[in-house]
Amino acid sequence: MRGETGLPVVIVAGLHSEARRKVVEHLLHRVPDSIALHHDLSKAADGTVVRQVRDASGELSRGEAPLVNDCACCALREDLVPELERLADAGLTRLAVVELWDSVEPRGMAEAVVHHGGDAVRLTNVITAVDPALVLPCLGNGDDLAEAGLAAAAGDRRTVGDTWARQLEYAPVLAVLESEDADDEDRALLTQLHPTARQVSAQSAELAQLAFAGFDVEAAAAAQHPACALLAWDAAGGALCVESAGPWLASLPDAAWDMVPPVRRAAAALDWHPEHGDRCQHLVFTSPGLDRDGLARLLESCLLTDAEYTAGPEAWKRLPAAFDSLLDPVA
């Protein structure tokens, strides 16, 4: 984290555009001398990214940034830092609020500010704005962003659901819109999806304080590091892929541990078992109307019986491979 110098910058992200705009407007009115920067990518197909600068009273300026390598997000990165530096040099802005466009993910922009902003700016937080009534519909939306009119480049093949999930999990603060259409299940799902996030009302006074709280870009990246995963399982419709994500740490000699990323060691330590070490799986099922008891019975039926467990590792190696009939090798 940078020292307490430079123009404070907070990033506000999220596919829920109405919630995002309300969060930005709230910050502009709560923090005197604050400025919002927004790059509109809706016209990117025409070769142009529109930059808007505004404060609590309204629009201050509007300009255009050319596409970079036919990529609107690349243009945003190239244009964002110079604009922030310009505001910093003027010395009149207390907080710069970067409002990302709908499908822009905050990680790339956060890293651009931290790694290319120099001493003129400092990233003080990342906030994702959330309408709780839209959490499930967005998460379950498998449409390509292009189909939804939200692609940031011609070759952007991300889906709405994947993009929303990454916007949600990266931010340490979730600004939640008050919504009459949301129920307790929607809010419980939001908490389940990001249990460590600080959830605050999109209109709360606390939100302005959190905008200055500080942000550790390395820690945020580490939380999403693939080294924290022990088993890679991808499923879409009838397609299923299971592949190795590396050896269990418990199977490695002590000397090899120094070669493992620190975040991988930390993840293993959280669930370390005195006998099995880090050998475990975590299964998460998220859906409305799940049969919790039925799922529990089904999963328990997959476990070793007491007799099979007592027989020990050598006997386990002789058990039939239960997945062979499902995972035919691809030629």
C-alpha positions as CSV (number, residue, x, y, z in Angstrom):
1,M,0.0,0.0,0.0
2,R,1.3,3.5,-0.9
3,G,2.0,6.1,1.7
4,E,-0.5,8.9,2.5
5,T,0.5,11.1,-0.5
6,G,-1.0,11.7,-3.9
7,L,-4.6,12.2,-5.0
8,P,-7.0,9.6,-3.4
9,V,-8.7,7.4,-6.0
10,V,-11.6,5.1,-5.4
11,I,-12.9,2.7,-8.1
12,V,-16.6,2.0,-8.3
13,A,-17.5,-1.0,-10.5
14,G,-20.5,-3.2,-11.3
15,L,-22.9,-4.4,-13.9
16,H,-25.8,-3.0,-12.0
17,S,-25.6,0.4,-13.6
18,E,-28.4,2.1,-11.6
19,A,-26.8,1.0,-8.3
20,R,-23.4,2.1,-9.5
21,R,-24.6,5.6,-10.6
22,K,-26.3,6.1,-7.2
23,V,-23.1,5.2,-5.4
24,V,-21.1,7.6,-7.4
25,E,-23.6,10.4,-7.0
26,H,-23.6,9.7,-3.2
27,L,-19.9,10.0,-3.0
28,L,-19.8,13.2,-5.0
29,H,-22.3,14.8,-2.6
30,R,-20.8,13.5,0.6
31,V,-17.1,14.3,-0.2
32,P,-16.5,18.0,-1.0
33,D,-14.3,18.8,-4.0
34,S,-14.7,15.3,-5.4
35,I,-14.6,14.5,-9.1
36,A,-16.0,11.5,-11.0
37,L,-14.4,10.1,-14.2
38,H,-16.4,7.8,-16.4
39,H,-15.4,6.2,-19.7
40,D,-18.5,5.2,-21.7
41,L,-17.7,2.2,-23.9
42,S,-21.2,1.9,-25.4
43,K,-19.9,3.5,-28.7
44,A,-16.7,1.5,-28.8
45,A,-17.9,-0.4,-31.9
46,D,-17.7,2.9,-33.7
47,G,-14.1,3.3,-32.7
48,T,-14.6,5.8,-29.9
49,V,-14.5,5.9,-26.1
50,V,-16.3,8.8,-24.5
51,R,-14.7,10.3,-21.4
52,Q,-17.0,12.3,-19.0
53,V,-15.8,14.3,-16.0
54,R,-18.3,15.6,-13.5
55,D,-18.8,16.8,-10.0
56,A,-21.9,17.0,-7.7
57,S,-23.2,19.9,-9.8
58,G,-23.1,18.1,-13.1
59,E,-20.9,17.6,-16.1
60,L,-17.6,19.5,-16.2
61,S,-16.1,18.2,-19.5
62,R,-16.5,15.6,-22.2
63,G,-13.9,14.2,-24.6
64,E,-13.0,11.2,-26.7
65,A,-10.2,8.6,-26.4
66,P,-9.3,6.5,-29.5
67,L,-9.4,2.7,-29.3
68,V,-6.1,1.0,-28.6
69,N,-5.7,-2.3,-30.6
70,D,-9.4,-2.4,-31.2
71,C,-9.9,-2.7,-27.4
72,A,-12.0,-0.3,-25.4
73,C,-10.6,-1.4,-22.1
74,C,-7.1,-0.8,-23.4
75,A,-8.1,2.7,-24.4
76,L,-9.6,3.2,-20.9
77,R,-6.3,2.2,-19.3
78,E,-4.3,4.4,-21.5
79,D,-6.5,7.4,-20.9
80,L,-7.4,7.0,-17.2
81,V,-4.0,7.5,-15.6
82,P,-3.1,10.7,-17.5
83,E,-6.6,12.1,-16.5
84,L,-6.0,11.3,-12.9
85,E,-2.5,12.8,-13.0
86,R,-4.1,16.0,-14.5
87,L,-6.5,16.2,-11.6
88,A,-3.7,15.6,-9.1
89,D,-1.5,18.3,-10.7
90,A,-4.3,20.9,-10.5
91,G,-4.5,20.3,-6.7
92,L,-8.2,21.1,-6.5
93,T,-9.6,17.6,-6.1
94,R,-10.0,15.8,-2.7
95,L,-11.2,12.5,-4.1
96,A,-11.3,11.1,-7.7
97,V,-14.1,8.6,-8.2
98,V,-13.5,6.3,-11.2
99,E,-16.8,5.0,-12.3
100,L,-16.2,1.9,-14.5
101,W,-18.5,1.1,-17.4
102,D,-20.8,-1.9,-17.0
103,S,-18.6,-4.8,-18.1
104,V,-15.2,-3.4,-17.1
105,E,-13.6,-5.5,-14.3
106,P,-12.0,-3.6,-11.5
107,R,-8.8,-5.6,-11.2
108,G,-7.1,-4.4,-14.4
109,M,-8.0,-0.8,-13.7
110,A,-6.8,-1.0,-10.0
111,E,-3.5,-2.4,-11.1
112,A,-3.1,0.3,-13.8
113,V,-3.6,3.1,-11.2
114,V,-1.2,1.5,-8.7
115,H,1.5,0.5,-11.1
116,H,1.4,3.4,-13.5
117,G,0.0,6.3,-11.5
118,G,3.3,7.1,-9.8
119,D,3.3,9.2,-6.6
120,A,0.7,11.6,-8.1
121,V,-2.2,9.3,-7.2
122,R,-3.0,6.5,-4.7
123,L,-5.7,3.9,-4.9
124,T,-7.7,4.1,-1.6
125,N,-10.4,1.5,-2.3
126,V,-12.4,-0.6,-4.8
127,I,-16.2,-0.7,-4.4
128,T,-18.7,-2.8,-6.3
129,A,-22.2,-1.5,-6.4
130,V,-24.9,-4.1,-6.0
131,D,-28.6,-4.4,-6.5
132,P,-29.4,-7.5,-4.5
133,A,-32.4,-8.3,-6.6
134,L,-30.1,-8.7,-9.6
135,V,-27.5,-10.9,-8.0
136,L,-29.0,-14.2,-9.0
137,P,-30.2,-13.2,-12.5
138,C,-26.7,-11.8,-13.4
139,L,-24.9,-14.8,-11.9
140,G,-27.0,-17.2,-13.8
141,N,-26.7,-15.3,-17.1
142,G,-24.5,-17.4,-19.5
143,D,-24.9,-15.0,-22.5
144,D,-21.8,-13.6,-24.0
145,L,-21.3,-9.9,-23.3
146,A,-21.5,-9.2,-27.0
147,E,-25.1,-10.7,-27.0
148,A,-26.0,-8.3,-24.2
149,G,-24.4,-5.3,-25.9
150,L,-21.7,-5.1,-23.2
151,A,-18.6,-6.4,-25.0
152,A,-15.4,-4.2,-24.5
153,A,-13.8,-5.5,-27.7
154,A,-14.6,-7.3,-30.8
155,G,-13.1,-10.5,-29.5
156,D,-14.5,-10.2,-26.0
157,R,-15.9,-13.7,-25.3
158,R,-16.6,-13.3,-21.6
159,T,-20.1,-14.1,-20.3
160,V,-22.3,-11.9,-18.2
161,G,-22.2,-14.3,-15.2
162,D,-18.4,-14.7,-15.2
163,T,-17.9,-10.9,-15.5
164,W,-20.3,-10.2,-12.7
165,A,-18.7,-12.8,-10.4
166,R,-15.2,-11.3,-10.8
167,Q,-16.5,-7.8,-10.2
168,L,-18.1,-9.1,-7.0
169,E,-15.3,-11.1,-5.6
170,Y,-12.5,-8.6,-6.2
171,A,-13.9,-5.6,-4.2
172,P,-13.5,-5.6,-0.5
173,V,-16.5,-3.3,-0.2
174,L,-20.0,-4.0,-1.6
175,A,-22.3,-0.9,-1.7
176,V,-25.8,-2.5,-1.6
177,L,-28.8,-0.6,-3.0
178,E,-32.0,-0.7,-1.1
179,S,-34.4,-2.7,-3.3
180,E,-38.0,-3.6,-2.7
181,D,-37.6,-6.4,-5.2
182,A,-34.9,-8.1,-3.1
183,D,-35.7,-10.6,-0.4
184,D,-33.7,-12.3,2.4
185,E,-32.6,-15.1,0.1
186,D,-31.0,-12.6,-2.3
187,R,-29.1,-10.9,0.5
188,A,-28.0,-14.3,2.0
189,L,-26.8,-15.3,-1.5
190,L,-24.7,-12.1,-1.7
191,T,-23.1,-12.8,1.6
192,Q,-22.4,-16.4,0.6
193,L,-20.7,-15.3,-2.6
194,H,-18.4,-12.9,-0.8
195,P,-18.4,-13.6,2.9
196,T,-15.4,-11.4,3.7
197,A,-16.7,-8.2,2.0
198,R,-17.8,-5.2,3.9
199,Q,-21.4,-4.7,3.0
200,V,-22.8,-1.1,3.4
201,S,-25.9,0.7,2.2
202,A,-25.3,2.6,-1.0
203,Q,-26.6,5.7,0.7
204,S,-24.8,5.4,4.0
205,A,-22.4,8.0,5.4
206,E,-19.9,5.1,6.1
207,L,-19.5,4.7,2.4
208,A,-17.7,8.0,2.1
209,Q,-15.3,7.0,4.9
210,L,-14.6,3.6,3.2
211,A,-13.7,5.4,0.0
212,F,-10.5,6.6,1.8
213,A,-9.9,3.3,3.8
214,G,-7.0,2.0,1.8
215,F,-6.5,-0.8,-0.7
216,D,-3.8,-3.5,-1.1
217,V,-3.6,-4.4,-4.7
218,E,-1.2,-7.3,-4.1
219,A,-3.5,-8.8,-1.4
220,A,-6.5,-8.5,-3.7
221,A,-4.7,-10.3,-6.5
222,A,-3.5,-13.0,-4.1
223,A,-7.1,-13.7,-3.1
224,Q,-7.9,-14.6,-6.7
225,H,-4.6,-16.4,-7.4
226,P,-5.2,-19.8,-9.0
227,A,-2.6,-21.2,-6.6
228,C,-5.3,-21.1,-3.9
229,A,-7.3,-23.7,-5.8
230,L,-6.6,-27.4,-5.1
231,L,-8.9,-28.9,-7.7
232,A,-9.9,-27.5,-11.1
233,W,-13.4,-28.5,-12.2
234,D,-15.1,-26.7,-15.1
235,A,-18.7,-27.6,-16.2
236,A,-21.0,-26.1,-18.8
237,G,-24.1,-27.9,-19.8
238,G,-23.0,-31.4,-20.7
239,A,-19.3,-30.6,-21.0
240,L,-17.1,-31.4,-18.0
241,C,-13.4,-30.9,-17.5
242,V,-11.4,-32.1,-14.5
243,E,-7.7,-31.5,-14.4
244,S,-4.8,-31.3,-11.9
245,A,-4.0,-28.0,-10.2
246,G,-0.7,-29.4,-8.8
247,P,0.3,-31.7,-6.0
248,W,-1.0,-31.6,-2.5
249,L,1.5,-29.8,-0.3
250,A,1.3,-32.7,2.2
251,S,2.8,-35.0,-0.5
252,L,5.8,-32.7,-1.1
253,P,9.2,-32.9,0.8
254,D,9.8,-29.9,3.1
255,A,12.5,-28.6,0.8
256,A,10.0,-28.1,-2.0
257,W,7.7,-25.8,0.0
258,D,9.9,-22.8,-0.7
259,M,9.0,-23.2,-4.4
260,V,5.3,-23.0,-3.7
261,P,3.6,-19.5,-3.8
262,P,3.0,-18.0,-0.4
263,V,-0.7,-17.7,-1.1
264,R,-0.9,-21.5,-1.8
265,R,0.8,-22.2,1.5
266,A,-1.5,-19.9,3.3
267,A,-4.6,-21.5,1.7
268,A,-3.3,-25.0,2.7
269,A,-2.7,-23.9,6.3
270,L,-6.3,-22.8,6.7
271,D,-7.6,-26.3,6.4
272,W,-4.6,-28.4,7.5
273,H,-5.6,-31.7,8.9
274,P,-3.2,-33.5,11.3
275,E,-3.4,-36.7,9.3
276,H,-4.3,-35.7,5.8
277,G,-2.7,-32.3,5.6
278,D,-4.3,-30.2,2.8
279,R,-5.9,-33.1,1.0
280,C,-9.5,-32.0,0.9
281,Q,-12.2,-30.7,-1.4
282,H,-14.6,-27.9,-0.9
283,L,-18.0,-28.2,-2.7
284,V,-20.3,-25.2,-2.9
285,F,-23.9,-25.5,-4.3
286,T,-25.7,-22.2,-5.0
287,S,-29.3,-22.2,-6.3
288,P,-32.8,-21.3,-5.2
289,G,-34.8,-24.2,-3.8
290,L,-31.9,-26.6,-3.3
291,D,-32.7,-29.9,-1.5
292,R,-30.1,-29.5,1.2
293,D,-30.9,-32.8,3.0
294,G,-31.0,-34.7,-0.3
295,L,-27.7,-33.3,-1.4
296,A,-26.1,-34.2,1.9
297,R,-27.3,-37.8,1.7
298,L,-26.0,-38.1,-1.9
299,L,-22.6,-36.7,-1.0
300,E,-22.3,-38.9,2.1
301,S,-23.0,-41.9,-0.1
302,C,-19.8,-41.1,-2.0
303,L,-17.6,-41.4,1.1
304,L,-15.6,-44.4,2.2
305,T,-17.4,-46.7,4.5
306,D,-15.9,-47.2,8.0
307,A,-14.4,-50.6,6.9
308,E,-12.9,-49.1,3.7
309,Y,-11.4,-46.2,5.6
310,T,-9.9,-48.5,8.2
311,A,-8.2,-50.6,5.4
312,G,-5.9,-47.7,4.8
313,P,-4.2,-46.0,1.8
314,E,-2.9,-49.2,0.2
315,A,-6.3,-50.7,0.0
316,W,-7.7,-47.4,-1.3
317,K,-5.4,-47.6,-4.3
318,R,-7.1,-50.8,-5.4
319,L,-10.6,-49.3,-5.3
320,P,-12.3,-48.9,-8.7
321,A,-11.9,-45.5,-10.5
322,A,-15.4,-44.2,-10.0
323,F,-15.1,-41.5,-12.7
324,D,-13.7,-43.5,-15.6
325,S,-17.1,-44.1,-17.1
326,L,-17.9,-40.4,-17.1
327,L,-14.5,-38.9,-18.1
328,D,-13.7,-40.4,-21.5
329,P,-10.4,-39.1,-22.8
330,V,-10.6,-36.6,-25.6
331,A,-8.7,-37.6,-28.8
